Amino acid sequence: MIEINRPAPADTFRLQDRQRAYYWSGLARSLFASHGIISAVDAWEVPDSEHRISGGSRLILRNTALDAGGPEEVLMLEAPLHTDTASLIKAPPRNCEYVEQATLLDRNGRPVGRVHRQRIRVRTPERDIIRYESKDPLWRQNTFPVELWPEDDEILARLDLGGGQVIPAVIRSGRVLVFCFPIFDIAGGWLAFPPLEQRYAGIEGGSAPMEALRFCLALAEEHHLAFADTPMVCALPYPEGFSCAFSVRHDYDRKVDNEGWRQLMEFYDCHGIRASFGILSYLMPQNVLDLIEERGHEIQLHCFAHDELELRRQAALLQRHICQPLDGVTIHGGPAGIGYRGNIHLEFFERAGFSITEAFGIRDVTAVPVARITDGVPMTTANLMAPPFHVSLDGSTRPGDHRLDRLVKDIPDILRSGGYAVLMNHPDIHREALIELIEALDMDDCWKTTVRDAMRFARASRFRARVRHLLIGHQIVIGEPLEHNCIFRVRQRTTSDQSVKIIAGQRTTVIPEQKGL
């Protein structure tokens, strides 16, 4: 178990006021879960009887005071360090440098990924694209601090700041691992969006730094396994038998003739594909909705609402025409549409009871929880989740303006790397290119699923999963019984790795005891 320590609520407010930025590090547990690690818990989740006696490790988030520490404790620290934490571990004096972006390098100097905060572009009424500056000053932070540590200890990674400046990024000193930059704070900010008063127009500087986060989580796992006694439990991202996943998302923005629907549905039946269709409430012929449901596909709301009342009206109207639950919602843009408004829409979606939406800029994890500012502090929502941001086949509505040539390379790369590819297409255009693309994919061990089913699996097996410590051994519990077998990788310092299964229809399993190596 990794116990995650963060500042008390009153200290969090003081930090935010002093630093003029929201405290995103508090979302660390959700970041662990996004990458399958379910044996990381917030300190307040740990019963007093288990508190710091189970042979685990502790992650001390940035600016959090370490209330105790000794030579035998296994620690991971996120910089900038609190002065009390630094004094307890006898850390050397450090200075901070503030940078906008850097490249994370592994111990051999190979690039891992870029590290930068989320910088959003919006479109002005004159249709110019500019960097967004929120009216809330706590959203405006574009830099991140890097603590300059001496190179006296083992260096596991470095940061290339440009201009020839390369400094330690992750160091290990005995049983203490130090992230010299606030990786959880940086990555946590990508789970949320500010309330955009202008129309969303993209993200500046590329997608979320999830490669860097995944690399740092692997270092945390290896550090735990080197010194701690409790197991590290990781939920594999897909059901047993699958190594990757693929979904088709259709935004139904314009009418499709009957022959087009027949061709599309027969093609999906032949290839065992169940797609997710985003439906506008003003474009929903009953025969089309019935056909989608009869063939086992998902229906989502394709929303064009300016306010919550309109959102609820659109959702209620669509729900009256379909039998399945309406879980997913995506934003309808279009030349005259409202477009995505960040936290404004996320607040509408959460209160209206949706559980699936979009995560702009995050591409290389299977699912993430959506975060919002709740009572002045960043929190992940109770239910709202998002798949990786989609790749779009359509360049425009013009015939032949599609991205087939690029996607026949990009999507196989996603699948080969064990990723989840969400392909977006408007069903009235580029159908021949869509068919050619899907027929070109090798999906022998690929989970062809709807977005709803993929998110349900992720929610149950990762975000609502727990490792319970019993008097003898450990138990894995997932959020709800699923239709597929869930596989967990269990790693422990004193034993060989295990693969543990929760059978379809069940919720728990016990990790078998093994004799030490």
C-alpha positions in Angstrom: 0.0 0.0 0.0 1.1 3.6 -0.8 -0.4 6.0 1.7 -0.8 9.5 0.1 -0.3 12.4 2.5 -1.5 15.9 1.6 -2.1 19.2 3.5 -5.0 19.6 5.8 -7.9 21.6 4.2 -7.0 24.8 6.0 -3.4 24.5 4.9 -4.6 23.8 1.3 -6.5 27.1 1.2 -3.5 29.0 2.6 -1.2 27.4 0.0 -3.6 28.3 -2.8 -3.9 31.9 -1.6 -0.2 32.3 -1.2 0.8 30.6 -4.5 -2.1 32.0 -6.5 -2.8 28.5 -8.0 -5.1 25.6 -7.2 -3.6 22.6 -5.4 -3.8 19.8 -8.1 -1.5 17.4 -6.2 -4.5 16.3 -4.2 -5.7 14.3 -7.2 -2.7 12.0 -6.9 -4.8 8.9 -6.0 -6.9 9.4 -9.1 -3.7 9.6 -11.2 -2.5 6.3 -9.7 -5.9 4.7 -10.4 -5.9 6.0 -14.0 -2.8 3.9 -14.6 -4.3 0.9 -12.8 -2.6 1.2 -9.4 -5.3 0.5 -6.9 -3.1 0.0 -3.8 -2.5 3.7 -3.4 -4.9 5.4 -1.0 -5.3 8.8 0.6 -4.3 8.8 4.2 -7.8 9.7 5.4 -9.0 6.4 3.9 -6.7 4.3 6.1 -8.3 3.0 9.3 -6.4 3.9 12.5 -5.8 0.2 13.1 -3.9 0.0 9.8 -2.2 3.4 9.9 1.5 3.1 9.1 1.8 -0.5 10.5 1.3 -2.5 7.4 4.7 -2.3 6.0 3.8 0.1 3.2 5.3 3.4 1.9 4.2 7.0 2.1 3.9 9.6 -0.7 4.2 13.1 0.8 2.7 15.5 -1.7 4.2 18.9 -2.3 4.2 21.4 0.6 2.9 18.8 3.0 4.5 18.5 6.4 6.0 15.1 7.3 4.6 14.4 10.8 7.0 11.6 11.5 9.9 9.9 9.9 12.7 7.6 10.6 15.5 5.7 8.9 13.2 2.7 8.4 10.3 4.5 6.8 9.8 4.2 3.0 9.1 7.7 1.6 8.4 9.3 -1.7 8.4 13.1 -1.7 7.0 15.5 -4.3 8.8 18.9 -4.4 8.7 21.6 -3.4 9.2 20.2 0.0 7.6 21.6 3.2 10.3 23.0 5.5 9.4 20.5 8.2 9.6 17.6 5.8 13.0 18.8 4.5 14.3 19.0 8.1 13.1 15.6 9.1 14.8 13.9 6.2 17.9 16.2 6.6 17.5 17.4 3.0 20.2 19.8 1.7 19.3 23.5 1.1 17.6 23.9 -2.2 16.6 26.7 -4.6 13.6 26.7 -7.0 13.6 27.5 -10.7 10.3 28.2 -12.4 9.9 26.9 -16.0 7.1 26.7 -18.5 8.1 23.4 -20.1 10.8 20.7 -19.9 11.7 17.3 -21.3 11.9 14.4 -18.9 14.9 12.2 -19.6 15.5 8.7 -18.2 18.7 7.8 -16.4 20.3 7.1 -19.8 19.4 10.5 -21.2 16.6 9.2 -23.4 13.6 11.5 -23.7 10.5 10.2 -21.9 8.0 13.0 -22.7 7.4 16.7 -22.4 6.2 18.3 -19.1 4.1 21.4 -19.1 0.9 22.7 -17.7 -2.4 22.9 -19.5 -2.6 26.0 -21.7 -5.9 26.5 -23.5 -6.7 28.4 -26.6 -10.1 30.1 -27.2 -11.7 31.9 -30.1 -12.6 35.5 -29.8 -15.9 37.0 -31.2 -13.7 38.2 -34.1 -12.7 34.5 -34.6 -9.1 35.1 -33.6 -7.4 32.3 -31.6 -5.7 33.4 -28.4 -4.4 31.8 -25.2 -7.1 31.8 -22.6 -6.7 33.8 -19.4 -9.3 33.0 -16.8 -10.9 35.6 -14.7 -10.1 33.4 -11.7 -6.4 34.1 -10.9 -6.0 30.6 -9.4 -6.4 29.1 -12.9 -3.6 31.3 -14.5 -0.5 29.4 -13.5 1.6 28.5 -16.6 4.9 27.6 -14.9 6.0 25.0 -12.5 8.8 25.0 -9.9 11.8 22.7 -10.0 13.9 22.2 -6.9 17.5 22.3 -7.7 19.0 19.3 -5.9 22.7 18.4 -5.7 23.9 15.4 -7.6 25.2 13.6 -4.5 22.6 10.8 -4.6 21.4 8.3 -7.2 19.8 10.1 -10.1 16.9 8.2 -11.7 15.8 10.9 -14.2 16.6 14.4 -15.3 14.9 17.4 -16.7 16.1 19.1 -19.8 15.1 22.8 -19.4 16.5 23.8 -22.8 19.5 25.9 -23.5 21.8 23.2 -22.4 20.5 23.2 -18.8 19.9 19.6 -17.5 19.1 19.0 -13.8 18.0 16.1 -11.6 14.3 15.3 -11.9 14.1 12.2 -9.7 16.7 11.1 -7.1 16.9 8.3 -4.5 18.7 8.6 -1.2 18.4 5.3 0.7 14.7 4.7 1.4 13.7 8.1 0.2 12.6 8.9 -3.4 12.3 12.6 -4.3 10.5 13.9 -7.4 12.3 17.3 -7.7 9.3 18.8 -9.6 5.6 18.6 -8.8 4.6 15.8 -11.3 1.3 15.1 -9.5 0.4 18.8 -9.5 1.1 19.2 -13.2 -0.7 16.0 -14.3 -3.6 16.6 -11.9 -4.4 19.9 -13.6 -5.1 18.1 -16.8 -8.1 16.4 -15.3 -10.0 19.6 -15.2 -10.8 22.7 -17.3 -11.4 26.3 -16.3 -14.8 27.9 -16.9 -14.3 29.1 -20.4 -16.2 32.4 -21.2 -15.1 32.0 -24.8 -15.3 29.1 -27.2 -12.7 26.4 -26.8 -10.2 26.3 -29.7 -7.6 23.7 -28.6 -4.6 23.1 -26.3 -1.3 24.9 -26.8 1.9 22.9 -26.8 0.5 19.4 -27.3 -1.3 16.8 -25.2 -1.1 16.0 -21.5 2.2 14.9 -20.1 1.0 11.4 -19.3 4.2 9.7 -20.6 6.1 11.5 -17.9 3.5 10.7 -15.3 3.5 7.0 -16.2 7.3 6.9 -16.0 7.2 8.5 -12.5 4.6 6.1 -11.3 6.8 3.2 -12.5 9.7 4.7 -10.4 7.3 5.0 -7.4 6.3 1.4 -7.8 9.8 0.1 -8.1 10.8 2.2 -5.0 8.0 0.7 -3.0 8.9 -2.9 -4.1 12.5 -2.3 -3.2 11.8 -1.5 0.4 8.2 -2.0 1.5 6.5 -5.2 2.5 2.9 -4.7 1.2 2.0 -5.6 -2.4 1.5 -3.3 -5.3 -1.7 -4.2 -7.1 -2.4 -3.0 -10.6 -5.6 -3.6 -12.5 -5.0 -4.5 -16.1 -6.9 -2.0 -18.3 -8.9 -4.5 -20.4 -10.9 -7.7 -19.7 -9.1 -11.0 -19.8 -8.0 -12.0 -23.3 -7.6 -8.4 -24.6 -4.5 -6.4 -24.9 -6.0 -3.1 -26.3 -9.4 -1.6 -27.0 -11.2 0.2 -29.8 -14.4 2.2 -30.0 -16.1 4.1 -32.8 -17.9 7.3 -31.8 -20.3 8.7 -34.3 -21.6 12.3 -34.0 -24.9 12.2 -35.8 -25.0 15.9 -37.0 -26.8 15.5 -40.3 -29.3 13.0 -41.8 -28.2 9.7 -43.2 -30.3 7.9 -45.8 -31.7 4.5 -45.2 -29.2 2.8 -47.5 -26.4 4.4 -45.6 -27.7 3.1 -42.2 -28.2 -0.4 -43.6 -24.6 -0.5 -45.0 -23.1 0.8 -41.7 -25.1 -1.5 -39.5 -24.4 -4.6 -41.6 -20.7 -3.8 -41.7 -20.6 -3.5 -37.8 -22.5 -6.7 -37.4 -19.9 -8.5 -39.6 -17.0 -7.1 -37.7 -18.5 -7.5 -34.2 -18.3 -3.8 -33.5 -20.7 -2.0 -31.2 -20.4 1.8 -31.7 -21.4 4.9 -29.6 -23.7 7.3 -31.4 -24.0 10.9 -30.2 -27.6 12.1 -31.0 -28.8 15.7 -31.3 -32.2 16.1 -29.7 -33.5 17.9 -32.9 -32.3 15.1 -35.2 -33.5 11.8 -33.8 -35.9 9.9 -36.2 -37.4 7.1 -34.2 -36.6 4.4 -36.8 -32.9 5.4 -36.5 -32.9 5.2 -32.7 -34.7 1.9 -32.8 -32.1 0.5 -35.3 -29.2 1.7 -33.2 -30.6 0.0 -30.1 -31.7 -3.2 -31.8 -28.1 -3.7 -33.1 -26.7 -3.3 -29.6 -25.0 0.1 -30.0 -24.8 2.9 -27.4 -26.7 6.2 -27.6 -25.2 9.3 -26.1 -26.4 12.9 -26.0 -24.7 15.2 -28.5 -25.3 18.4 -26.6 -25.6 22.0 -27.9 -26.9 23.5 -24.6 -26.0 27.0 -23.5 -27.3 26.4 -19.9 -28.2 23.6 -17.6 -31.9 23.9 -18.1 -31.5 23.4 -21.8 -29.2 20.5 -21.3 -31.7 18.8 -19.1 -34.5 19.5 -21.6 -32.4 17.9 -24.5 -31.5 14.9 -22.3 -35.1 14.3 -21.3 -36.4 14.6 -24.8 -33.8 12.1 -26.1 -34.4 9.7 -23.2 -38.1 9.5 -24.0 -37.3 8.1 -27.4 -34.8 5.4 -26.3 -34.9 2.5 -23.9 -31.2 2.4 -22.7 -29.9 4.7 -20.0 -28.4 8.0 -21.3 -24.9 7.9 -19.6 -22.7 9.8 -22.1 -22.7 13.4 -23.3 -20.4 15.1 -25.8 -20.4 18.7 -27.1 -21.7 19.7 -30.5 -19.6 22.4 -32.0 -20.3 23.2 -35.6 -19.8 26.7 -37.1 -22.6 28.2 -35.2 -22.6 26.0 -32.1 -21.7 27.1 -28.6 -18.7 24.8 -28.4 -17.0 23.4 -25.3 -17.0 25.7 -22.3 -14.9 23.7 -19.9 -16.0 23.6 -16.3 -19.2 25.4 -17.1 -20.4 22.3 -19.1 -18.7 19.9 -16.7 -20.8 21.3 -13.9 -24.0 20.9 -16.0 -23.1 17.3 -16.8 -22.3 16.3 -13.3 -25.5 17.8 -11.8 -27.6 16.3 -14.6 -26.3 12.8 -13.7 -24.2 12.0 -16.7 -21.3 9.6 -16.1 -19.3 9.9 -19.3 -17.9 12.9 -21.2 -14.7 14.0 -23.0 -11.2 14.6 -21.7 -9.5 17.1 -24.1 -5.8 16.7 -24.5 -5.5 13.3 -22.7 -4.8 10.5 -25.2 -2.7 7.8 -23.8 -4.6 6.3 -20.9 -7.7 4.2 -21.0 -9.9 6.4 -18.8 -9.6 9.3 -16.5 -11.9 10.8 -13.8 -13.0 14.3 -14.5 -12.0 16.9 -11.9 -13.7 20.1 -10.9 -13.3 22.9 -8.3 -15.5 21.9 -5.4 -15.8 24.4 -2.4 -12.6 26.0 -3.6 -10.5 22.9 -3.9 -9.8 20.6 -6.9 -11.7 17.3 -6.5 -12.4 14.4 -8.9 -16.1 14.0 -9.5 -18.0 11.1 -8.0 -19.1 9.6 -11.3 -18.0 11.7 -14.3 -15.3 9.9 -16.4 -13.8 10.3 -19.8 -12.1 8.0 -22.4 -8.9 9.1 -24.1 -9.5 12.0 -26.5 -10.7 10.8 -29.8 -8.9 10.7 -33.1 -11.0 12.1 -35.9 -11.4 10.6 -39.4 -13.1 13.7 -40.8 -11.1 16.7 -41.9 -14.3 18.5 -43.0 -17.6 17.6 -44.6 -16.1 17.9 -48.1 -15.9 14.6 -50.0 -12.4 13.1 -49.7 -11.3 15.4 -46.9 -10.5 12.7 -44.4 -7.4 11.5 -42.5 -7.4 7.9 -43.7 -3.7 7.9 -44.8 -2.6 9.1 -41.4 -5.0 7.0 -39.2 -4.0 3.7 -40.9 -0.7 4.3 -39.2 -1.7 6.1 -36.0 -4.4 3.7 -34.8 -2.4 0.5 -35.2 0.4 2.3 -33.2 -2.1 3.0 -30.4 -3.4 -0.6 -30.4 0.1 -2.2 -30.6 1.2 -0.1 -27.6 -1.8 -1.5 -25.6 -3.8 1.7 -25.8 -7.5 2.5 -26.2 -8.3 4.1 -29.6 -11.5 6.1 -29.9 -12.3 6.9 -33.5 -14.7 9.7 -34.3 -16.6 10.0 -37.5 -19.8 11.7 -38.7 -21.9 8.8 -40.2 -23.1 10.8 -43.2 -19.6 11.3 -44.6 -16.4 9.3 -45.5 -18.1 6.0 -45.0 -15.9 4.3 -47.5 -12.8 5.6 -45.7 -14.2 4.4 -42.4 -14.8 0.9 -43.7 -11.3 0.8 -45.3 -9.7 1.9 -42.1 -11.4 -0.6 -39.9 -10.8 -3.5 -42.3 -7.1 -2.6 -42.3 -6.8 -3.0 -38.5 -5.5 -6.1 -36.8 -8.0 -6.6 -33.9 -7.6 -10.3 -33.0 -6.9 -9.5 -29.4 -8.6 -6.1 -29.3 -11.6 -5.3 -27.2 -14.2 -3.8 -29.6 -16.5 -2.0 -27.2 -18.7 0.9 -26.7 -17.4 3.9 -24.8 -20.0 3.1 -22.1 -18.8 -0.4 -21.5 -15.2 0.6 -21.5 -15.9 3.3 -18.9 -18.0 0.9 -16.8 -15.1 -1.6 -16.7 -12.6 1.1 -15.8 -14.8 2.6 -13.1 -15.4 -0.8 -11.4 -11.9 -2.3 -11.8 -9.8 0.8 -11.0 -11.6 3.8 -9.6 -13.9 1.9 -7.3 -11.6 -0.9 -6.6 -9.8 -1.4 -3.3 -7.2 -3.6 -1.7 -8.3 -4.7 1.7 -5.7 -5.9 4.3 -7.0 -8.9 6.1 -5.6 -10.6 9.2 -4.0 -13.1 6.9 -3.3 -11.9 3.4 -5.1 -9.3 1.2 -8.3 -9.1 -0.7 -9.2 -7.2 -4.0 -12.7 -5.8 -4.2 -14.1 -4.1 -7.3 -17.0 -1.6 -7.5 -19.6 -3.9 -9.2 -19.9 -7.3 -10.8 -18.9 -7.1 -14.4 -19.5 -9.2 -17.6 -15.9 -9.9 -18.1 -13.0 -11.3 -16.0 -10.8 -8.7 -14.4 -7.1 -9.4 -14.2 -4.8 -7.9 -11.6 -1.0 -7.9 -11.4 0.3 -8.3 -7.9 3.9 -7.5 -7.1 5.7 -7.8 -3.8 9.3 -7.5 -2.6 9.5 -11.0 -1.1 7.6 -13.0 -3.7 7.4 -13.5 -7.4 4.8 -11.6 -9.4 1.3 -13.0 -9.5 -1.7 -12.7 -11.8 -5.0 -12.6 -9.9 -8.5 -12.9 -11.4 -11.9 -11.7 -10.4 -14.4 -13.9 -12.3 -17.2 -12.3 -14.3 -20.2 -11.7 -12.0 -18.1 -11.6 -8.8 -16.7 -8.7 -6.9 -13.9 -10.0 -4.8 -10.9 -12.3 -4.7 -8.2 -13.1 -2.2 -4.5 -12.7 -3.2 -3.0 -16.2 -2.7 -0.2 -16.4 -0.2 3.2 -17.2 -1.6 6.4 -18.2 0.1 9.2 -15.7 0.0 11.9 -15.9 -2.7 
